[in-house]
Amino acid sequence: IKTVVNSVKTTFPNTSIRVSVTAYRDFTCKLQPVAEIFPFSTDIDACFTFLSKLKTDGNFDNPEDVAGGLENALRQDWVSKTRYAIMLGDMPGHGE
């Protein structure tokens, strides 16, 4: 994520960049919140700090709440005409 943001900043130095993070886990997670959200902001360093503090609960149950994560991401304060979403996951979602 840092590489992508830094690449955009370098390629388009006069562009205002807003970032948001919607971290999601499985809805059966007992040790961590199911969702943790960093709302859209131009404070890139604060976003990187938020990312560095994310933890997994390590219950190794494979499926994650991908649909819930996407739903939370869509609820963020999207204001620009140009919008990009990068979804990263370490496990598949529930269902097919």
Residue pairs with C-beta under 8 A, 6 or more apart in sequence:
1 21
1 51
1 86
1 88
2 48
4 86
5 17
5 19
5 44
5 47
8 15
8 17
9 15
9 17
9 44
16 42
17 42
17 44
18 40
18 41
18 42
18 79
18 80
19 38
19 40
19 41
19 44
19 47
20 37
20 38
20 39
20 40
20 41
20 47
20 73
20 76
20 77
21 36
21 37
21 38
21 47
21 50
21 51
22 35
22 36
22 37
22 38
22 69
22 72
22 73
22 76
23 35
23 36
23 37
23 54
23 69
24 34
24 35
24 64
24 65
24 66
24 68
24 69
24 72
25 32
25 33
25 34
25 35
25 56
25 57
25 64
25 65
26 34
26 59
26 61
26 63
26 64
26 65
26 94
27 34
27 65
27 68
28 59
28 61
29 57
29 59
30 57
30 59
31 57
31 58
31 59
32 55
32 56
32 57
34 65
34 68
35 68
35 69
35 72
36 50
36 54
37 72
37 76
38 46
38 47
38 50
38 51
39 76
39 77
40 76
40 77
40 78
40 79
41 47
62 91
62 92
63 91
63 92
63 93
63 94
64 89
64 90
64 91
64 92
64 93
64 94
65 93
65 94
66 87
66 89
66 92
66 93
66 94
67 93
67 94
69 87
70 87
73 85
73 87
